[in-house]
Amino acid sequence: RLAQCLNPGLPDGVHLKALEAYETMFSLLGRDRFVADLSLYSTGLFPLLGYASTRVQPRVLDVFERWFLPLTTSLIPALPGLINALLPGIEETHSELFPRVLRLLTRLREVTDRKLFVVEMWRCLLTCPGVRLSAVHYFIEVM
């Protein structure tokens, strides 16, 4: 039900409260339970950055940095979705989100499997038209 609070039609105040609820839940769950249910939580969180307001976007990145990155290799099953979730943040190279999302993607590449990360980034570029430009920006900046 919490993922329904991240509906694009709802105001950003609802999104912020939902993110607070997610963080509270994650802190109570513990790492093992969080990893076991990762797909359940990702369903609502992953699409959010693409349509979140500028007030909500930094909080979404906070959640990814604080709760997802520390999972390191346990993130591998969710890697394609997380890459796809972050790419909208680098669509505009002059946005204030661009450097932060670029750093987050680079850290994600470092904490998971580098080769698999690149494969999944290419897969996003080939199969997800909505994030192709962002994937190209990533490759231009990093490679």
Accessible surface in RSA format (square Angstrom, percent):
REM  Atomic radii and reference values for relative SASA: ProtOr
REM  Chains: A
REM  Algorithm: Lee & Richards
REM  Probe-radius: 1.40
REM  Slices: 20
REM RES _ NUM      All-atoms   Total-Side   Main-Chain    Non-polar    All polar
REM                ABS   REL    ABS   REL    ABS   REL    ABS   REL    ABS   REL
RES ARG A   1   226.04  94.9 179.47  91.5  46.57 110.9  77.95 106.5 148.09  89.8
RES LEU A   2    47.53  26.5  40.91  29.3   6.62  16.7  43.72  30.7   3.81  10.3
RES ALA A   3    36.95  34.0  27.95  43.1   9.00  20.5  28.12  39.6   8.83  23.4
RES GLN A   4   111.78  62.5 100.61  73.5  11.17  26.6  49.02 104.3  62.76  47.6
RES CYS A   5    44.57  33.7  43.76  48.8   0.81   1.9   1.46   3.7  43.11  46.5
RES LEU A   6     1.70   0.9   0.94   0.7   0.76   1.9   1.51   1.1   0.20   0.5
RES ASN A   7    75.36  52.0  69.35  67.0   6.01  14.5  10.22  24.6  65.15  63.0
RES PRO A   8    87.24  63.6  64.46  58.8  22.78  82.8  64.46  53.2  22.78 141.6
RES GLY A   9    71.58  88.3   0.00   N/A  71.58  88.3  38.97 106.9  32.61  73.0
RES LEU A  10    69.99  39.0  62.61  44.8   7.37  18.5  62.88  44.2   7.11  19.1
RES PRO A  11    86.05  62.7  73.58  67.1  12.48  45.3  85.82  70.9   0.24   1.5
RES ASP A  12    41.07  28.8  35.60  35.4   5.47  12.9   6.92  16.3  34.15  34.1
RES GLY A  13    30.16  37.2   0.00   N/A  30.16  37.2  27.54  75.6   2.62   5.9
RES VAL A  14    51.51  33.9  48.14  43.6   3.37   8.1  50.58  43.9   0.93   2.5
RES HIS A  15     6.32   3.5   6.32   4.4   0.00   0.0   5.66   5.8   0.66   0.8
RES LEU A  16    23.16  12.9  23.16  16.6   0.00   0.0  23.16  16.3   0.00   0.0
RES LYS A  17   136.66  66.7 132.02  81.0   4.64  11.0  90.18  81.2  46.48  49.5
RES ALA A  18     3.78   3.5   0.09   0.1   3.69   8.4   3.16   4.5   0.62   1.6
RES LEU A  19     0.00   0.0   0.00   0.0   0.00   0.0   0.00   0.0   0.00   0.0
RES GLU A  20    75.67  43.4  72.50  54.9   3.17   7.5  27.24  52.7  48.43  39.5
RES ALA A  21    42.50  39.1  31.23  48.2  11.26  25.6  39.25  55.3   3.25   8.6
RES TYR A  22     4.54   2.1   4.54   2.6   0.00   0.0   1.81   1.4   2.73   3.4
RES GLU A  23    27.30  15.7  25.86  19.6   1.44   3.4  11.88  23.0  15.42  12.6
RES THR A  24    80.11  57.0  74.84  75.9   5.28  12.6  54.06  72.6  26.05  39.4
RES MET A  25    59.33  30.7  56.73  37.5   2.60   6.2  26.63  22.6  32.70  43.3
RES PHE A  26     3.87   1.9   0.11   0.1   3.77   9.8   0.11   0.1   3.77  10.8
RES SER A  27    66.36  56.1  36.91  49.3  29.46  67.9  29.65  63.1  36.71  51.4
RES LEU A  28   146.62  81.7 115.15  82.4  31.47  79.1 117.34  82.4  29.28  78.8
RES LEU A  29    44.09  24.6  23.67  16.9  20.41  51.3  26.55  18.6  17.54  47.2
RES GLY A  30    38.38  47.3   0.00   N/A  38.38  47.3  38.03 104.4   0.35   0.8
RES ARG A  31   119.63  50.2 104.80  53.4  14.83  35.3  63.42  86.7  56.21  34.1
RES ASP A  32   122.17  85.6 113.20 112.7   8.97  21.2  39.74  93.5  82.43  82.2
RES ARG A  33   140.03  58.8 135.44  69.0   4.60  10.9  37.02  50.6 103.02  62.4
RES PHE A  34     5.78   2.9   5.78   3.6   0.00   0.0   5.78   3.5   0.00   0.0
RES VAL A  35    47.26  31.1  38.17  34.6   9.09  21.9  38.17  33.2   9.09  24.6
RES ALA A  36    78.67  72.3  40.52  62.5  38.15  86.8  51.70  72.8  26.97  71.4
RES ASP A  37    33.08  23.2  30.36  30.2   2.72   6.4   3.38   8.0  29.70  29.6
RES LEU A  38    10.32   5.7  10.06   7.2   0.26   0.7  10.06   7.1   0.26   0.7
RES SER A  39    88.89  75.1  77.89 104.0  11.00  25.3  52.83 112.5  36.06  50.5
RES LEU A  40   120.16  66.9 108.77  77.8  11.39  28.6 113.31  79.6   6.85  18.4
RES TYR A  41    16.54   7.7  16.04   9.1   0.50   1.3   8.54   6.4   8.00   9.9
RES SER A  42     8.89   7.5   8.35  11.1   0.54   1.2   8.35  17.8   0.54   0.8
RES THR A  43    98.59  70.1  80.86  82.0  17.73  42.3  70.90  95.2  27.69  41.9
RES GLY A  44     5.87   7.2   0.00   N/A   5.87   7.2   4.87  13.4   0.99   2.2
RES LEU A  45     0.16   0.1   0.16   0.1   0.00   0.0   0.16   0.1   0.00   0.0
RES PHE A  46    22.53  11.3  21.74  13.5   0.80   2.1  21.75  13.2   0.78   2.2
RES PRO A  47    72.09  52.5  55.99  51.0  16.10  58.5  68.45  56.5   3.64  22.6
RES LEU A  48     0.00   0.0   0.00   0.0   0.00   0.0   0.00   0.0   0.00   0.0
RES LEU A  49     2.52   1.4   0.27   0.2   2.25   5.7   0.27   0.2   2.25   6.1
RES GLY A  50    47.86  59.0   0.00   N/A  47.86  59.0  13.62  37.4  34.24  76.7
RES TYR A  51    80.21  37.5  50.66  28.8  29.55  76.9  52.05  39.1  28.17  34.7
RES ALA A  52     8.86   8.1   0.00   0.0   8.86  20.2   0.12   0.2   8.74  23.2
RES SER A  53    44.24  37.4  30.13  40.2  14.11  32.5  41.68  88.7   2.56   3.6
RES THR A  54   117.02  83.2 105.74 107.2  11.27  26.9  74.23  99.7  42.79  64.7
RES ARG A  55   142.52  59.8 127.14  64.8  15.39  36.6  65.28  89.2  77.24  46.8
RES VAL A  56     0.00   0.0   0.00   0.0   0.00   0.0   0.00   0.0   0.00   0.0
RES GLN A  57    33.50  18.7  33.50  24.5   0.00   0.0   0.11   0.2  33.39  25.3
RES PRO A  58    43.12  31.4  43.12  39.3   0.00   0.0  43.12  35.6   0.00   0.0
RES ARG A  59    68.44  28.7  68.44  34.9   0.00   0.0  30.80  42.1  37.64  22.8
RES VAL A  60     0.17   0.1   0.17   0.2   0.00   0.0   0.17   0.1   0.00   0.0
RES LEU A  61     0.00   0.0   0.00   0.0   0.00   0.0   0.00   0.0   0.00   0.0
RES ASP A  62    52.91  37.1  50.80  50.6   2.11   5.0  18.34  43.2  34.57  34.5
RES VAL A  63     0.05   0.0   0.05   0.0   0.00   0.0   0.05   0.0   0.00   0.0
RES PHE A  64     1.74   0.9   1.26   0.8   0.48   1.3   1.26   0.8   0.48   1.4
RES GLU A  65    42.36  24.3  36.54  27.6   5.82  13.8  11.12  21.5  31.24  25.5
RES ARG A  66   147.76  62.0 131.54  67.1  16.22  38.6  47.58  65.0 100.18  60.7
RES TRP A  67    41.69  16.7  38.30  18.5   3.39   8.0  38.94  20.8   2.75   4.5
RES PHE A  68     0.13   0.1   0.13   0.1   0.00   0.0   0.13   0.1   0.00   0.0
RES LEU A  69     7.96   4.4   6.90   4.9   1.06   2.7   7.12   5.0   0.84   2.3
RES PRO A  70    77.31  56.3  56.23  51.3  21.08  76.6  66.12  54.6  11.19  69.5
RES LEU A  71     5.16   2.9   5.16   3.7   0.00   0.0   5.16   3.6   0.00   0.0
RES THR A  72    50.84  36.2  50.84  51.5   0.00   0.0  38.70  52.0  12.13  18.3
RES THR A  73    84.34  60.0  77.29  78.4   7.05  16.8  49.41  66.4  34.93  52.8
RES SER A  74    35.26  29.8  22.39  29.9  12.86  29.6  11.24  23.9  24.02  33.6
RES LEU A  75     0.00   0.0   0.00   0.0   0.00   0.0   0.00   0.0   0.00   0.0
RES ILE A  76    54.05  30.8  49.75  37.1   4.30  10.4  49.75  35.8   4.30  11.7
RES PRO A  77   116.01  84.5  80.30  73.2  35.71 129.8  92.02  76.0  23.99 149.1
RES ALA A  78    15.82  14.5   7.59  11.7   8.22  18.7  15.82  22.3   0.00   0.0
RES LEU A  79     0.09   0.0   0.09   0.1   0.00   0.0   0.09   0.1   0.00   0.0
RES PRO A  80    51.34  37.4  49.74  45.3   1.60   5.8  50.14  41.4   1.20   7.5
RES GLY A  81    29.70  36.6   0.00   N/A  29.70  36.6  24.80  68.1   4.90  11.0
RES LEU A  82     2.55   1.4   2.55   1.8   0.00   0.0   2.55   1.8   0.00   0.0
RES ILE A  83     0.00   0.0   0.00   0.0   0.00   0.0   0.00   0.0   0.00   0.0
RES ASN A  84    55.66  38.4  51.52  49.8   4.15  10.0   4.56  11.0  51.10  49.4
RES ALA A  85     5.91   5.4   0.00   0.0   5.91  13.5   5.46   7.7   0.46   1.2
RES LEU A  86     1.53   0.9   1.53   1.1   0.00   0.0   1.53   1.1   0.00   0.0
RES LEU A  87     0.00   0.0   0.00   0.0   0.00   0.0   0.00   0.0   0.00   0.0
RES PRO A  88    40.92  29.8  25.01  22.8  15.91  57.8  26.53  21.9  14.39  89.4
RES GLY A  89     5.01   6.2   0.00   N/A   5.01   6.2   3.43   9.4   1.58   3.5
RES ILE A  90     0.00   0.0   0.00   0.0   0.00   0.0   0.00   0.0   0.00   0.0
RES GLU A  91    80.36  46.1  76.53  57.9   3.83   9.1   9.76  18.9  70.60  57.6
RES GLU A  92   122.96  70.6 115.43  87.3   7.53  17.9  39.87  77.1  83.08  67.8
RES THR A  93    55.51  39.5  39.56  40.1  15.95  38.0  23.51  31.6  32.00  48.4
RES HIS A  94   182.49  99.7 148.83 103.4  33.66  86.1 108.84 112.2  73.65  85.7
RES SER A  95    38.45  32.5  23.78  31.7  14.67  33.8  31.62  67.3   6.83   9.6
RES GLU A  96   156.65  89.9 129.92  98.3  26.73  63.6  58.49 113.1  98.16  80.1
RES LEU A  97    17.08   9.5  17.08  12.2   0.01   0.0  17.08  12.0   0.01   0.0
RES PHE A  98    15.36   7.7  15.36   9.5   0.00   0.0  15.36   9.3   0.00   0.0
RES PRO A  99    64.00  46.6  61.11  55.7   2.89  10.5  63.46  52.4   0.54   3.4
RES ARG A 100    50.28  21.1  50.28  25.6   0.00   0.0  24.30  33.2  25.98  15.7
RES VAL A 101     0.00   0.0   0.00   0.0   0.00   0.0   0.00   0.0   0.00   0.0
RES LEU A 102    27.77  15.5  27.71  19.8   0.06   0.1  27.77  19.5   0.00   0.0
RES ARG A 103   142.11  59.7 139.05  70.9   3.06   7.3  70.18  95.9  71.93  43.6
RES LEU A 104     2.08   1.2   1.42   1.0   0.66   1.7   1.69   1.2   0.39   1.1
RES LEU A 105     0.00   0.0   0.00   0.0   0.00   0.0   0.00   0.0   0.00   0.0
RES THR A 106    34.60  24.6  34.60  35.1   0.00   0.0  28.89  38.8   5.71   8.6
RES ARG A 107   106.50  44.7 106.29  54.2   0.20   0.5  39.09  53.4  67.41  40.9
RES LEU A 108     0.07   0.0   0.07   0.0   0.00   0.0   0.07   0.0   0.00   0.0
RES ARG A 109    29.31  12.3  29.31  14.9   0.00   0.0   5.15   7.0  24.17  14.6
RES GLU A 110    91.94  52.8  66.79  50.5  25.15  59.9  18.15  35.1  73.78  60.2
RES VAL A 111    46.30  30.5  35.36  32.0  10.94  26.4  41.59  36.1   4.71  12.8
RES THR A 112    14.38  10.2   0.00   0.0  14.38  34.3   0.00   0.0  14.38  21.7
RES ASP A 113    62.76  44.0  57.44  57.2   5.31  12.6  11.94  28.1  50.82  50.7
RES ARG A 114   134.17  56.3 129.18  65.8   4.99  11.9  54.87  75.0  79.29  48.1
RES LYS A 115   172.24  84.0 166.57 102.2   5.66  13.5 113.91 102.5  58.32  62.1
RES LEU A 116    54.47  30.3  51.24  36.7   3.22   8.1  53.89  37.8   0.58   1.6
RES PHE A 117     0.29   0.1   0.29   0.2   0.00   0.0   0.29   0.2   0.00   0.0
RES VAL A 118    41.69  27.4  41.64  37.7   0.06   0.1  41.69  36.2   0.00   0.0
RES VAL A 119    73.46  48.3  68.81  62.3   4.65  11.2  72.23  62.8   1.23   3.3
RES GLU A 120    11.77   6.8  11.63   8.8   0.14   0.3   0.21   0.4  11.55   9.4
RES MET A 121     0.19   0.1   0.19   0.1   0.00   0.0   0.19   0.2   0.00   0.0
RES TRP A 122   118.92  47.7 118.92  57.6   0.00   0.0 106.02  56.5  12.91  20.9
RES ARG A 123   121.58  51.0 118.16  60.2   3.42   8.1  42.05  57.5  79.53  48.2
RES CYS A 124     6.53   4.9   5.85   6.5   0.68   1.6   0.68   1.7   5.85   6.3
RES LEU A 125    25.97  14.5  25.18  18.0   0.79   2.0  25.18  17.7   0.79   2.1
RES LEU A 126   118.42  65.9 103.25  73.9  15.16  38.1 104.61  73.5  13.81  37.2
RES THR A 127    90.37  64.3  63.95  64.8  26.42  63.0  62.79  84.3  27.58  41.7
RES CYS A 128    34.46  26.1  31.46  35.1   3.00   7.0  10.53  26.7  23.93  25.8
RES PRO A 129    95.72  69.8  79.14  72.1  16.58  60.3  79.41  65.6  16.31 101.4
RES GLY A 130    70.39  86.8   0.00   N/A  70.39  86.8  43.06 118.2  27.33  61.2
RES VAL A 131    12.76   8.4  12.47  11.3   0.28   0.7  12.76  11.1   0.00   0.0
RES ARG A 132   102.08  42.9 102.01  52.0   0.08   0.2  38.71  52.9  63.37  38.4
RES LEU A 133   100.15  55.8  94.08  67.3   6.07  15.3  97.35  68.4   2.80   7.5
RES SER A 134     0.88   0.7   0.76   1.0   0.12   0.3   0.00   0.0   0.88   1.2
RES ALA A 135     0.00   0.0   0.00   0.0   0.00   0.0   0.00   0.0   0.00   0.0
RES VAL A 136    62.36  41.0  61.46  55.6   0.89   2.2  62.36  54.2   0.00   0.0
RES HIS A 137    29.45  16.1  28.44  19.8   1.01   2.6  14.59  15.0  14.86  17.3
RES TYR A 138     0.23   0.1   0.23   0.1   0.00   0.0   0.23   0.2   0.00   0.0
RES PHE A 139    25.05  12.5  21.99  13.6   3.05   7.9  22.39  13.6   2.66   7.6
RES ILE A 140   122.35  69.6  99.42  74.1  22.93  55.3 106.47  76.7  15.88  43.1
RES GLU A 141    94.76  54.4  62.77  47.5  31.98  76.2   4.91   9.5  89.85  73.4
RES VAL A 142    45.18  29.7  15.81  14.3  29.37  70.8  19.74  17.2  25.43  69.0
RES MET A 143   125.82  65.2  68.94  45.6  56.88 135.4  69.27  58.9  56.55  74.9
END  Absolute sums over single chains surface
CHAIN  1 A     7478.1       6163.1       1315.0       4432.8       3045.3
END  Absolute sums over all chains
TOTAL          7478.1       6163.1       1315.0       4432.8       3045.3
